């Protein structure tokens, strides 16, 4: 085991797979010589050469189209979209081509591609470097979506994504990249360091896609969340005065509704937390499935805590960011409901 932050864990996952599987290649904007804008591919080009780790033009649609072609020819490309805000030029390639390839070819071809992309706010990135577009892609049949909250899961999930035969969009909360929580002091948590910096095996291991994890056990209320909001929710749970259970989804599609329903049916109360905007956010789908499976066990209405329905503001980042205060208010509302 080695103590790693998320950047190091993601780098290690790619290193392991490049060494293990000659069909794996890594490419994207500035991922080669520069090592990625967040250093997630640092040193990989020097170790594996320019033919396996290489830079591309600023052309997201071209990056994904190239990856699809490679996948059809039995390679396993790992691409980086430098910020998830920039993924939209590649939307048609992801939705119309990668996600449909196995179906439209009757299983003759597939697209074993991994699309890594930093997401979310908390680093003063403003409206064009802070978006959380994961909910858009959960609507697309044939694409898997993952968002880890800690280094151990980041490495294990990324290896699983690379080895999977279907396309996976791997969202990386950049607020979690480099270790301790920084920025808004109100969002601090005693559990932060132990989750963002953690013991990670140096070699190959996997975390299964489609399996949620209970990161805090409780009996009064269930918080369902993912990514950065796992840590915000843990902080709120510690301060709430209630026995709060926190579930980290880890992957959004496929969604581990059995794990969620087991918890909510036991606690009878639920809060859903995510950083993306509320309207049309993935929290609505989670809420709907909980309502369908747990209705007769619910003691009060489910409450969502999410980003506001506005572009991510630069000047008022902490007012937008769903901090522990808003989660605490939701816990109180549900417990009194």
C-alpha positions as a LaTeX table, in Angstrom:
\begin{tabular}{lrrr}
\hline
Residue & $x$ (\AA) & $y$ (\AA) & $z$ (\AA) \\
\hline
Unk1 & 0.00 & 0.00 & 0.00 \\
Unk2 & 1.08 & 3.55 & $-0.76$ \\
Unk3 & $-0.47$ & 6.79 & 0.47 \\
Unk4 & $-1.86$ & 8.56 & $-2.60$ \\
Unk5 & $-4.05$ & 11.48 & $-3.49$ \\
Unk6 & $-6.51$ & 11.17 & $-6.36$ \\
Unk7 & $-4.12$ & 12.52 & $-9.00$ \\
Unk8 & $-1.53$ & 9.91 & $-8.06$ \\
Unk9 & $-4.14$ & 7.13 & $-7.98$ \\
Unk10 & $-5.44$ & 8.01 & $-11.45$ \\
Unk11 & $-1.89$ & 8.18 & $-12.77$ \\
Unk12 & $-1.13$ & 4.80 & $-11.20$ \\
Unk13 & $-4.21$ & 3.20 & $-12.79$ \\
Unk14 & $-3.11$ & 4.30 & $-16.26$ \\
Unk15 & 0.47 & 3.23 & $-15.56$ \\
Unk16 & $-0.68$ & $-0.23$ & $-14.47$ \\
Unk17 & $-2.85$ & $-0.72$ & $-17.53$ \\
Unk18 & $-0.28$ & 0.61 & $-20.01$ \\
Unk19 & 2.22 & $-1.89$ & $-18.63$ \\
Unk20 & $-0.25$ & $-4.75$ & $-18.38$ \\
Unk21 & $-2.04$ & $-4.45$ & $-21.74$ \\
Unk22 & $-0.31$ & $-3.42$ & $-24.97$ \\
Unk23 & $-3.67$ & $-2.46$ & $-26.51$ \\
Unk24 & $-4.07$ & 0.44 & $-24.04$ \\
Unk25 & $-3.16$ & 3.91 & $-25.29$ \\
Unk26 & $-3.59$ & 7.29 & $-23.59$ \\
Unk27 & $-4.21$ & 10.53 & $-25.45$ \\
Unk28 & $-5.79$ & 13.97 & $-25.18$ \\
Unk29 & $-4.93$ & 17.64 & $-24.90$ \\
Unk30 & $-1.55$ & 18.15 & $-23.15$ \\
Unk31 & $-1.47$ & 14.64 & $-21.66$ \\
Unk32 & 1.89 & 13.71 & $-23.18$ \\
Unk33 & 4.95 & 15.87 & $-22.67$ \\
Unk34 & 3.17 & 18.21 & $-20.23$ \\
Unk35 & 1.60 & 15.36 & $-18.24$ \\
Unk36 & $-1.91$ & 16.80 & $-18.21$ \\
Unk37 & $-3.16$ & 20.10 & $-16.85$ \\
Unk38 & $-3.69$ & 18.39 & $-13.45$ \\
Unk39 & $-0.65$ & 16.05 & $-13.78$ \\
Unk40 & $-2.78$ & 12.91 & $-14.04$ \\
Unk41 & $-0.60$ & 11.57 & $-16.88$ \\
Unk42 & 2.72 & 12.89 & $-15.63$ \\
Unk43 & 5.67 & 10.71 & $-16.64$ \\
Unk44 & 3.65 & 8.27 & $-18.73$ \\
Unk45 & 4.89 & 9.44 & $-22.13$ \\
Unk46 & 8.49 & 9.28 & $-20.98$ \\
Unk47 & 7.95 & 5.73 & $-19.71$ \\
Unk48 & 5.85 & 4.29 & $-22.57$ \\
Unk49 & 6.77 & 6.44 & $-25.55$ \\
Unk50 & 5.05 & 8.90 & $-27.83$ \\
Unk51 & 3.12 & 6.23 & $-29.74$ \\
Unk52 & 1.21 & 5.09 & $-26.65$ \\
Unk53 & 0.86 & 8.38 & $-24.75$ \\
Unk54 & 0.40 & 11.35 & $-27.03$ \\
Unk55 & $-1.05$ & 14.83 & $-27.38$ \\
Unk56 & $-3.93$ & 15.74 & $-29.65$ \\
Unk57 & $-5.22$ & 18.97 & $-31.16$ \\
Unk58 & $-7.93$ & 20.92 & $-29.34$ \\
Unk59 & $-10.68$ & 18.93 & $-31.06$ \\
Unk60 & $-12.81$ & 16.95 & $-28.63$ \\
Unk61 & $-14.98$ & 15.43 & $-31.36$ \\
Unk62 & $-11.85$ & 14.22 & $-33.11$ \\
Unk63 & $-10.43$ & 12.76 & $-29.89$ \\
Unk64 & $-13.50$ & 10.59 & $-29.32$ \\
Unk65 & $-13.86$ & 9.68 & $-33.00$ \\
Unk66 & $-10.24$ & 8.46 & $-32.97$ \\
Unk67 & $-10.93$ & 6.48 & $-29.81$ \\
Unk68 & $-13.98$ & 4.80 & $-31.37$ \\
Unk69 & $-11.94$ & 3.78 & $-34.41$ \\
Unk70 & $-9.24$ & 2.37 & $-32.17$ \\
Unk71 & $-11.82$ & 0.48 & $-30.11$ \\
Unk72 & $-13.30$ & $-1.13$ & $-33.22$ \\
Unk73 & $-9.79$ & $-2.33$ & $-34.01$ \\
Unk74 & $-9.34$ & $-4.08$ & $-30.65$ \\
Unk75 & $-7.49$ & $-1.32$ & $-28.83$ \\
Unk76 & $-8.45$ & 0.14 & $-25.45$ \\
Unk77 & $-8.00$ & 3.92 & $-25.68$ \\
Unk78 & $-8.04$ & 6.10 & $-22.58$ \\
Unk79 & $-8.85$ & 9.67 & $-23.56$ \\
Unk80 & $-8.76$ & 12.86 & $-21.53$ \\
Unk81 & $-11.16$ & 15.74 & $-22.10$ \\
Unk82 & $-9.27$ & 18.49 & $-20.30$ \\
Unk83 & $-12.37$ & 19.86 & $-18.51$ \\
Unk84 & $-15.84$ & 18.33 & $-18.57$ \\
Unk85 & $-17.07$ & 21.75 & $-19.70$ \\
Unk86 & $-15.34$ & 20.97 & $-23.01$ \\
Unk87 & $-16.99$ & 17.62 & $-23.60$ \\
Unk88 & $-19.93$ & 18.99 & $-25.59$ \\
Unk89 & $-18.16$ & 19.13 & $-28.99$ \\
Unk90 & $-17.74$ & 15.36 & $-28.59$ \\
Unk91 & $-21.37$ & 14.79 & $-27.63$ \\
Unk92 & $-22.49$ & 13.46 & $-31.00$ \\
Unk93 & $-19.59$ & 10.99 & $-31.21$ \\
Unk94 & $-20.35$ & 9.70 & $-27.71$ \\
Unk95 & $-24.13$ & 9.50 & $-28.08$ \\
Unk96 & $-24.63$ & 8.60 & $-31.74$ \\
Unk97 & $-21.57$ & 6.41 & $-32.29$ \\
Unk98 & $-19.82$ & 5.04 & $-29.19$ \\
Unk99 & $-22.93$ & 4.25 & $-27.19$ \\
Unk100 & $-24.76$ & 2.61 & $-30.13$ \\
Unk101 & $-21.95$ & 0.64 & $-31.73$ \\
Unk102 & $-22.45$ & $-2.71$ & $-29.98$ \\
Unk103 & $-26.23$ & $-2.58$ & $-30.57$ \\
Unk104 & $-26.19$ & $-1.45$ & $-34.19$ \\
Unk105 & $-23.59$ & $-4.07$ & $-35.14$ \\
Unk106 & $-25.37$ & $-6.93$ & $-33.37$ \\
Unk107 & $-22.39$ & $-7.38$ & $-31.06$ \\
Unk108 & $-19.88$ & $-7.65$ & $-33.92$ \\
Unk109 & $-18.12$ & $-4.44$ & $-32.87$ \\
Unk110 & $-17.85$ & $-2.55$ & $-29.62$ \\
Unk111 & $-16.27$ & 0.58 & $-28.20$ \\
Unk112 & $-14.07$ & $-0.27$ & $-25.18$ \\
Unk113 & $-13.13$ & 3.36 & $-24.62$ \\
Unk114 & $-12.63$ & 5.33 & $-21.42$ \\
Unk115 & $-13.24$ & 9.07 & $-21.37$ \\
Unk116 & $-11.57$ & 10.74 & $-18.41$ \\
Unk117 & $-12.64$ & 14.28 & $-17.58$ \\
Unk118 & $-12.29$ & 16.61 & $-14.56$ \\
Unk119 & $-15.61$ & 17.98 & $-13.30$ \\
Unk120 & $-17.16$ & 20.20 & $-10.64$ \\
Unk121 & $-16.20$ & 23.39 & $-8.89$ \\
Unk122 & $-14.43$ & 24.54 & $-5.79$ \\
Unk123 & $-11.23$ & 25.72 & $-7.49$ \\
Unk124 & $-12.32$ & 29.20 & $-8.65$ \\
Unk125 & $-12.75$ & 27.99 & $-12.20$ \\
Unk126 & $-15.82$ & 30.04 & $-13.04$ \\
Unk127 & $-18.65$ & 29.10 & $-15.34$ \\
Unk128 & $-16.56$ & 27.44 & $-18.08$ \\
Unk129 & $-14.34$ & 25.26 & $-15.85$ \\
Unk130 & $-16.71$ & 24.12 & $-13.09$ \\
Unk131 & $-19.63$ & 22.28 & $-14.67$ \\
Unk132 & $-21.00$ & 18.92 & $-13.57$ \\
Unk133 & $-22.61$ & 17.44 & $-16.72$ \\
Unk134 & $-22.83$ & 13.84 & $-15.53$ \\
Unk135 & $-26.64$ & 13.80 & $-15.55$ \\
Unk136 & $-26.71$ & 14.42 & $-19.30$ \\
Unk137 & $-24.81$ & 11.22 & $-20.01$ \\
Unk138 & $-26.75$ & 9.03 & $-17.57$ \\
Unk139 & $-29.66$ & 9.45 & $-20.00$ \\
Unk140 & $-27.69$ & 7.81 & $-22.82$ \\
Unk141 & $-28.21$ & 4.06 & $-23.12$ \\
Unk142 & $-24.97$ & 2.22 & $-23.76$ \\
Unk143 & $-22.68$ & 4.58 & $-21.82$ \\
Unk144 & $-21.53$ & 3.93 & $-18.28$ \\
Unk145 & $-20.75$ & 6.83 & $-15.94$ \\
Unk146 & $-18.54$ & 6.83 & $-12.86$ \\
Unk147 & $-17.43$ & 9.47 & $-10.34$ \\
Unk148 & $-15.15$ & 8.39 & $-7.48$ \\
Unk149 & $-14.81$ & 10.22 & $-4.18$ \\
Unk150 & $-11.46$ & 8.88 & $-2.97$ \\
Unk151 & $-8.12$ & 7.62 & $-4.32$ \\
Unk152 & $-8.74$ & 3.91 & $-3.71$ \\
Unk153 & $-11.98$ & 3.95 & $-5.68$ \\
Unk154 & $-10.49$ & 6.24 & $-8.34$ \\
Unk155 & $-7.78$ & 3.75 & $-9.24$ \\
Unk156 & $-9.93$ & 0.63 & $-8.96$ \\
Unk157 & $-12.84$ & 2.11 & $-10.90$ \\
Unk158 & $-10.57$ & 3.49 & $-13.63$ \\
Unk159 & $-8.96$ & 0.09 & $-14.14$ \\
Unk160 & $-12.43$ & $-1.47$ & $-14.33$ \\
Unk161 & $-13.47$ & 1.14 & $-16.89$ \\
Unk162 & $-10.42$ & 0.50 & $-19.06$ \\
Unk163 & $-11.03$ & $-3.25$ & $-18.97$ \\
Unk164 & $-14.76$ & $-2.88$ & $-19.71$ \\
Unk165 & $-15.91$ & $-3.53$ & $-23.27$ \\
Unk166 & $-18.39$ & $-0.63$ & $-23.27$ \\
Unk167 & $-17.69$ & 3.12 & $-23.23$ \\
Unk168 & $-17.32$ & 4.67 & $-19.79$ \\
Unk169 & $-17.22$ & 8.36 & $-18.95$ \\
Unk170 & $-15.02$ & 8.73 & $-15.90$ \\
Unk171 & $-15.75$ & 12.00 & $-14.11$ \\
Unk172 & $-12.99$ & 13.19 & $-11.76$ \\
Unk173 & $-13.96$ & 15.83 & $-9.15$ \\
Unk174 & $-11.03$ & 18.20 & $-9.45$ \\
Unk175 & $-11.68$ & 19.60 & $-5.98$ \\
Unk176 & $-10.52$ & 16.22 & $-4.68$ \\
Unk177 & $-7.41$ & 15.91 & $-6.84$ \\
Unk178 & $-4.62$ & 17.14 & $-4.61$ \\
Unk179 & $-5.41$ & 16.12 & $-1.07$ \\
Unk180 & $-6.84$ & 18.13 & 1.82 \\
Unk181 & $-10.00$ & 20.14 & 1.38 \\
Unk182 & $-9.16$ & 23.74 & 0.53 \\
Unk183 & $-11.18$ & 26.91 & 0.12 \\
Unk184 & $-14.34$ & 27.46 & 2.16 \\
Unk185 & $-13.46$ & 26.75 & 5.83 \\
Unk186 & $-17.12$ & 25.97 & 6.58 \\
Unk187 & $-16.83$ & 22.84 & 4.46 \\
Unk188 & $-14.06$ & 21.26 & 6.53 \\
Unk189 & $-14.56$ & 17.79 & 7.97 \\
Unk190 & $-12.55$ & 15.63 & 10.32 \\
Unk191 & $-13.07$ & 12.76 & 7.90 \\
Unk192 & $-11.67$ & 14.69 & 4.94 \\
Unk193 & $-7.99$ & 13.73 & 5.00 \\
Unk194 & $-8.70$ & 10.05 & 5.58 \\
Unk195 & $-10.87$ & 9.93 & 2.45 \\
Unk196 & $-9.01$ & 12.18 & 0.03 \\
Unk197 & $-5.55$ & 10.84 & 0.89 \\
Unk198 & $-5.58$ & 7.14 & 1.44 \\
Unk199 & $-3.84$ & 3.80 & 1.14 \\
Unk200 & $-3.85$ & 2.56 & $-2.45$ \\
Unk201 & $-2.35$ & $-0.72$ & $-3.72$ \\
Unk202 & 0.50 & $-0.14$ & $-6.15$ \\
Unk203 & $-0.47$ & $-2.92$ & $-8.53$ \\
Unk204 & $-3.60$ & $-4.08$ & $-10.34$ \\
Unk205 & $-6.97$ & $-4.27$ & $-8.59$ \\
Unk206 & $-10.54$ & $-3.35$ & $-9.52$ \\
Unk207 & $-13.55$ & $-1.71$ & $-7.92$ \\
Unk208 & $-16.69$ & $-3.08$ & $-9.60$ \\
Unk209 & $-18.70$ & $-0.77$ & $-11.81$ \\
Unk210 & $-22.31$ & $-0.50$ & $-10.64$ \\
Unk211 & $-21.74$ & $-1.13$ & $-6.93$ \\
Unk212 & $-22.39$ & 1.57 & $-4.33$ \\
Unk213 & $-20.69$ & 1.67 & $-0.92$ \\
Unk214 & $-21.93$ & 2.68 & 2.52 \\
Unk215 & $-19.23$ & 5.02 & 3.85 \\
Unk216 & $-21.03$ & 5.87 & 7.10 \\
Unk217 & $-23.54$ & 3.56 & 8.78 \\
Unk218 & $-26.65$ & 4.96 & 10.43 \\
Unk219 & $-30.27$ & 4.22 & 11.29 \\
Unk220 & $-32.12$ & 7.57 & 11.26 \\
Unk221 & $-31.69$ & 8.81 & 7.69 \\
Unk222 & $-29.91$ & 7.93 & 4.44 \\
Unk223 & $-27.90$ & 10.40 & 2.37 \\
Unk224 & $-27.33$ & 9.27 & $-1.22$ \\
Unk225 & $-24.48$ & 11.12 & $-2.93$ \\
Unk226 & $-21.28$ & 10.87 & $-4.99$ \\
Unk227 & $-18.04$ & 12.68 & $-5.80$ \\
Unk228 & $-17.09$ & 15.73 & $-3.75$ \\
Unk229 & $-20.47$ & 15.74 & $-2.07$ \\
Unk230 & $-19.61$ & 12.51 & $-0.24$ \\
Unk231 & $-17.24$ & 14.52 & 1.96 \\
Unk232 & $-19.64$ & 17.41 & 2.39 \\
Unk233 & $-22.33$ & 14.91 & 3.41 \\
Unk234 & $-20.02$ & 13.19 & 5.88 \\
Unk235 & $-19.23$ & 16.56 & 7.45 \\
Unk236 & $-22.93$ & 17.34 & 7.79 \\
Unk237 & $-23.67$ & 13.88 & 9.20 \\
Unk238 & $-21.05$ & 14.38 & 11.92 \\
Unk239 & $-22.64$ & 17.66 & 13.00 \\
Unk240 & $-26.31$ & 16.74 & 12.61 \\
Unk241 & $-26.93$ & 15.09 & 15.96 \\
Unk242 & $-28.63$ & 12.21 & 14.14 \\
Unk243 & $-27.51$ & 8.71 & 13.19 \\
Unk244 & $-27.04$ & 9.39 & 9.48 \\
Unk245 & $-26.07$ & 6.78 & 6.91 \\
Unk246 & $-24.09$ & 8.00 & 3.87 \\
Unk247 & $-24.01$ & 6.06 & 0.61 \\
Unk248 & $-21.37$ & 6.78 & $-2.04$ \\
Unk249 & $-22.80$ & 5.74 & $-5.42$ \\
Unk250 & $-19.37$ & 5.55 & $-7.10$ \\
Unk251 & $-21.09$ & 4.79 & $-10.42$ \\
Unk252 & $-24.27$ & 6.47 & $-11.61$ \\
Unk253 & $-25.03$ & 4.17 & $-14.51$ \\
Unk254 & $-25.49$ & 1.39 & $-13.82$ \\
Unk255 & $-27.15$ & 2.56 & $-10.59$ \\
Unk256 & $-27.01$ & 0.27 & $-7.56$ \\
Unk257 & $-30.65$ & 0.79 & $-6.61$ \\
Unk258 & $-30.70$ & $-2.40$ & $-4.52$ \\
Unk259 & $-28.07$ & $-0.98$ & $-2.15$ \\
Unk260 & $-29.90$ & 2.35 & $-1.94$ \\
Unk261 & $-33.32$ & 0.79 & $-1.39$ \\
Unk262 & $-32.03$ & $-1.52$ & 1.33 \\
Unk263 & $-30.78$ & 1.49 & 3.29 \\
Unk264 & $-33.77$ & 3.78 & 2.71 \\
Unk265 & $-36.29$ & 1.07 & 3.55 \\
Unk266 & $-34.46$ & 0.59 & 6.85 \\
Unk267 & $-34.05$ & 4.28 & 7.80 \\
Unk268 & $-37.31$ & 5.54 & 6.29 \\
Unk269 & $-35.82$ & 8.92 & 5.37 \\
Unk270 & $-33.61$ & 10.14 & 2.55 \\
Unk271 & $-31.63$ & 13.18 & 1.39 \\
Unk272 & $-30.01$ & 13.23 & $-2.06$ \\
Unk273 & $-26.97$ & 15.47 & $-2.58$ \\
Unk274 & $-25.15$ & 16.42 & $-5.76$ \\
Unk275 & $-23.24$ & 19.43 & $-7.05$ \\
Unk276 & $-24.91$ & 19.64 & $-10.46$ \\
Unk277 & $-27.93$ & 21.85 & $-11.02$ \\
Unk278 & $-31.18$ & 20.62 & $-9.51$ \\
Unk279 & $-33.56$ & 20.69 & $-12.46$ \\
Unk280 & $-33.01$ & 17.60 & $-14.57$ \\
Unk281 & $-30.12$ & 16.54 & $-12.34$ \\
Unk282 & $-29.39$ & 12.88 & $-11.66$ \\
Unk283 & $-30.87$ & 13.31 & $-8.19$ \\
Unk284 & $-34.32$ & 13.35 & $-9.77$ \\
Unk285 & $-33.76$ & 9.87 & $-11.21$ \\
Unk286 & $-32.48$ & 8.59 & $-7.87$ \\
Unk287 & $-35.51$ & 10.08 & $-6.12$ \\
Unk288 & $-37.88$ & 8.50 & $-8.63$ \\
Unk289 & $-36.41$ & 5.04 & $-8.23$ \\
Unk290 & $-36.45$ & 5.32 & $-4.43$ \\
Unk291 & $-40.09$ & 6.40 & $-4.59$ \\
Unk292 & $-40.92$ & 3.39 & $-6.75$ \\
Unk293 & $-39.14$ & 0.88 & $-4.51$ \\
Unk294 & $-39.47$ & 2.33 & $-1.00$ \\
Unk295 & $-42.75$ & 4.28 & $-0.97$ \\
Unk296 & $-44.45$ & 2.36 & 1.84 \\
Unk297 & $-41.35$ & 2.61 & 4.04 \\
Unk298 & $-40.85$ & 6.38 & 3.76 \\
Unk299 & $-41.56$ & 8.42 & 6.90 \\
Unk300 & $-41.22$ & 11.84 & 5.21 \\
Unk301 & $-40.71$ & 13.32 & 1.72 \\
Unk302 & $-37.31$ & 12.92 & 0.08 \\
Unk303 & $-35.28$ & 16.16 & $-0.15$ \\
Unk304 & $-32.67$ & 17.08 & $-2.76$ \\
Unk305 & $-29.66$ & 19.35 & $-2.14$ \\
Unk306 & $-28.06$ & 20.52 & $-5.38$ \\
Unk307 & $-26.48$ & 23.40 & $-7.25$ \\
Unk308 & $-28.65$ & 26.32 & $-8.23$ \\
Unk309 & $-30.21$ & 26.41 & $-11.70$ \\
Unk310 & $-27.75$ & 29.02 & $-12.95$ \\
Unk311 & $-24.30$ & 28.98 & $-14.59$ \\
Unk312 & $-21.59$ & 28.28 & $-12.03$ \\
Unk313 & $-20.74$ & 31.75 & $-10.64$ \\
Unk314 & $-17.16$ & 32.83 & $-10.09$ \\
Unk315 & $-17.77$ & 35.58 & $-7.54$ \\
Unk316 & $-20.31$ & 33.61 & $-5.48$ \\
Unk317 & $-18.80$ & 30.15 & $-5.67$ \\
Unk318 & $-19.50$ & 29.21 & $-2.05$ \\
Unk319 & $-23.10$ & 30.38 & $-2.24$ \\
Unk320 & $-23.59$ & 28.05 & $-5.21$ \\
Unk321 & $-21.56$ & 25.14 & $-3.86$ \\
Unk322 & $-23.86$ & 22.79 & $-1.88$ \\
Unk323 & $-22.02$ & 23.02 & 1.43 \\
Unk324 & $-22.61$ & 21.25 & 4.70 \\
Unk325 & $-24.97$ & 24.00 & 5.93 \\
Unk326 & $-27.46$ & 23.25 & 3.18 \\
Unk327 & $-27.16$ & 19.52 & 3.83 \\
Unk328 & $-27.76$ & 20.11 & 7.54 \\
Unk329 & $-30.91$ & 22.09 & 6.71 \\
Unk330 & $-32.13$ & 19.19 & 4.55 \\
Unk331 & $-31.45$ & 16.67 & 7.32 \\
Unk332 & $-33.45$ & 18.79 & 9.75 \\
Unk333 & $-36.33$ & 19.15 & 7.31 \\
Unk334 & $-36.54$ & 15.43 & 6.63 \\
Unk335 & $-36.23$ & 14.46 & 10.31 \\
Unk336 & $-39.04$ & 16.85 & 11.23 \\
Unk337 & $-41.20$ & 15.93 & 8.27 \\
\hline
\end{tabular}
